[in-house]
C-alpha cells in the first residue's frame, strides 16, 4: 500500500506536476511520510509538499521534520495584536524556524473565518497584507478571495457558494476586485529580499492595541521593509510608533524616508517616535520601503 500511494505522486510528477497540497496528512503514519517524501524528492528534487494539517502543534511540527516543504498554520484564526505577535515570533525564532516553513492563508477552500464574513473589503486587504508580509510564503483561495466573497454557509465555517459543490464563473474585472492590491503586494515581495525570510522579523511598539507594526530586513540592512496594519476593519485608528531604529539600521538623530508601496505616498521621519493614521476604507495598512538619509558630494539630500 505504501508503494501504491507513493506512486500516485510519482505518476503526477512524471506528467510535470511538482507541487502537492496534501489534505490531512496528520491522519496517516508519520513514518510513511518520512519514507514517501524522501523517495519522491530523491527522484524529483524540485517537488514541493504543502501540509494541510490543522492539528496539534507537535504533530504539525513532526510533519515538517519528516519532509513537508511548507505547512498551513494557525494564522487564519490569529486576529488580535498579542496573538499575531506571539505566533509570528514563535515561527520566526529557534527552534521552530530551523525546521518549520509556514505558509499563511487568510482563507482556504475549507475554511472561511468569521472576521472576514463581518469585516468587509478592508478586512480582506488587512489579512492579505499580514499574510504576505509576516510570512515568507502565503496563499489565497483564488477568485473568491480576490472578489471579497463573504457569505458564509449557515452553521459552518466555509463559504456558501463553494467550488467544492459547484462550478463558478468569475467576474474578475469587477471594480471592487483586490487584483491591484494583490499585484502590488506580489511585486513588492519580488522586489524586496527582506520579505523572503522570517528570521529578521521584529515587532515595534505602538500605543494602540489595534495597530501592529513590524519590520524585516536583509542581513546587511541594504533592504528594510516596515509594515503597519490597522487590525480593526470598521474604524479609523491612529497611533504613535516607537521604532527600534537600531534594528532598521538608522541612527537616533538620522532622518529617513518611508515609501508606502500600496498608496505610493512618501513621508520623511526623524527619530523613533512616528505618527500614523489608517483609514480602513482607503487603506488599512502601510507597507513601507525604508530609505536611509544620505548626502551627495554636493550636499544635496536624497534617500537610498
N, C-alpha and C positions, 0 to 999 in steps of 0.2 A: 504494500500500500504506500509506503514512504516513496519508493521509486516511481510509482504511478503519479503521485501528487507532484513530485519534483518535475516529472516530465510534462506536466501542464505548463509550468514556467518555461521549460526548455522549448516546447512547441512554439510558444509565442515569441520567445527570443529569436528563434530561427526565422520568424516572419517579421523581424525588425522591431518588436516591442521591447523596450528597455526599462520602462517604469511601471511598477506594480503597486497598487493600493490594496493591501491585504486586510480584509474585513475580519475583525475579531480574532487576531492571531493568538490572543491570550487564552482562547478556549482549546488550543492544540498544544501538544507537548513541547516544552522549551527545547528538549534535545532534538526533536525533529527539525525545528527551525535552525538550530546551530548547524546541523548536518546539511539541510537543504540549501540554505542561503550560501554557505561556503562552496557547495558543489556548483550551484548555478553561477556564482560570481567567478569561480575559477575558469569557467568556460566563457563567460561574458562579463569581463571586469567592469564594464560601464553600466551594469544593471543597478537600478535604484529600487529599494523596497521601502514603502511607506507603511508604517504600522498604524492601523486604525484601531487602537486599543484604549478605550476609556475604562480603565480599571484601576486597581490599587497602584500607588507609585512604585513600590518594589517590583511588581510584575511588569509594569511599563519599562522600568529601567533594566530588568533582566532581558527583555526582548531586544533592547538596544545593545546590550553587552554581547548577545549571541549573533548579531549581524545586521539588524534592521538599520537601514541608512538614515531614516528620519522617522519621527513619531508625531502623531497627534498629541495634543496637550490639554490641560485644563483651562487654557486661555479663554475659551468660549464663555466660561462662567465666572471669570475674574473681572469684576467691574469697578470696584472701589479702588481708590488710590493705595491704601495699605495692602490690599490683595494683589494688585498688579506689581507693586514694588517688591513685595516679599517673593512672589512666584517667579518673576523675571530674574531677580537676583539669585535665587536658588539654581535656576537653569544656567546662569552665566558664570557661576563660580565652581571651583573644585569642591567635591569630586565629581559632581554631576556633569559638568562641562567636558570632562575627559572622555565620556562615552555616549552621552545622550545628545542627539541632534533634533531640537524641537522644530516643529512646523506649526505656526499659529494660523488658525482658521476662525474667522468671525462666525461662520455657519458651516454646516456640512450638508450633504444630501439627506442625512437622517436627523439633523438637529437644528432647530431654529429657536434661539433663546428669547425670553420674554422682553429683555431690554430693547431688542430690535423691533419687536411687534409694537411696542409703545413709544419708541423714540423718534420715529420718522426718519427722513433723509439725513439730518445731522448725525443721528446715531450710527447710520451706515458709514458715513465719512469718518466719524470718530474711531470706530472699531477697525476699519481697514487701515487707517494711518497707524494706529497702535500695532496692528499685526505686522505691517510692512516694515516698521522701524524698530520695534522691540526685539524681534527675532530675525535671524539671518534668512529664514525660509518662511514663506507664508502662502496661503491659498484662499480662494473664494469659491463658492458654489456658483460658478458661471453666470449666465444671464440673469438668473433670479436675483442675485446679489447686485449685479450691475444696475438693474432696474428697480432696486429697493422694494421688491415684493415682500409683504409683511402680514398677510392674512394667515393666522395660524389655524391648524386643524383643531377643532374643539377637543380639549382634554388630552392633547398630545403635543409634545414639543417638536413640531415639524410644520412645514408649510402646507396649507390646504391644497393648493394646486401644485402637486408634487410630480416631478417627472418619473417617479417610480410607478405612477399609476396612469400616466397619460403622456402622449407626445405633444409637445408645445411648439408653437410658432411664436418667435420673439420679435418685438418691435425695437430693434437695437438702436434706432436713430431717434428714440423718444427724447424730448428736450430735458427731461429730468434724469436722464441716464448718468451714471457715475463714470462713463467711459473716459472723460477728460481728466478726472481726478486720478483714476487708475493709471492712465497713461503717464501722467506727471510723476506719480509715485514710482512706477517701473523705470522711467528714465532716470529718476534720481537714484534709485538703487543701482542701476548700471553705472552711473557716473561717479558714485561715491563708494570706494572700497571700505570705508569705515562702517557701512551698513551690512557688509558681508559676513561679519562675525559677531559674536556675543560677548567675548571676553572683556572688552573695554566699556561695557555698559555701566554708566554711573548715573544715579539719581541726584537731582539738585533740589534744594529746599524751596518750597513755596509757602505763602501764608494763607492759602485757600485749599480746603480739602477736596475741592472739585477740579483743581488744576494740578496736573502732573507734569514734571519736567525731567528730561534725561538727555544724556549725550552718548555718542560713540565716536571713536577716533582711531586712526591708524597708529601703529606703534611709534612712528616718527612724528606724529602730530601734523603731518602735511595735509591731512584731510580730517576735518572735525564737523560733525553734524549735531545740532541741538534741536530737540523736539519738545514742544509744549502743547498739551491737549486739554481741552475743556471736557471733563467727564460727564457733564450734565447737558444732555441734548436739548433741554427745554428752556434754559435761561442763560443770559449773558453773565460771564464771570470775569472778574478782574483779579490780578494777583501781582504781588512783588516776588520776583525770583531772587534767590540768593545763590549765585553761581559759584561753584568751586573753580575759580579761574586757573588754578594750577593744573587741574585735570584737562582744561581746554587749551593749555599752553599759552596763557595770556598773563602778563604781569598785572599786578594790582592797580597800577596807575596808567595802564595802557588802554587806549581807545581801540575799539574793534567794530566791524560791521557785520550785521546778520542779514542774510538774504533769504526770504521766505519763498521756497520753490513752488508752493501752492498758489500764492497770490501775486508773486513777483515783487512784493514790497521789500524795501530795504530800510534798515534802521541803524543808526550809529549809537553805540552804547559805550559807556566807560564805567569801570568798577563792577563789583559783584552784584549790586542791587539794580535790578532792571524790572520795568513795569510792562505788563501785557494786558490786553483786553481781547476776549474771544467771544464772538457773536455766532451762535450755532448756525443760524440760517445763512450766514455769509461764509464762515469757515470756522469750524470748531477746533482747528489745530494750526500750529505753525510748524513747518519743517525747515529749519534754518541751516543754510551753509554759513559757517563761521569764517570770516576773513580777518586776519590779523592786520593791524595798522603798521605800515612801514613808510619810509621816506626814500625818495629817489635822490640821486646825486644833486638835483636842483631843488631839493626840499619840497617838492610837490607831494601832496598827500594822495595815496591810493592804497588799495587793500588787496592782499593776496587772496 
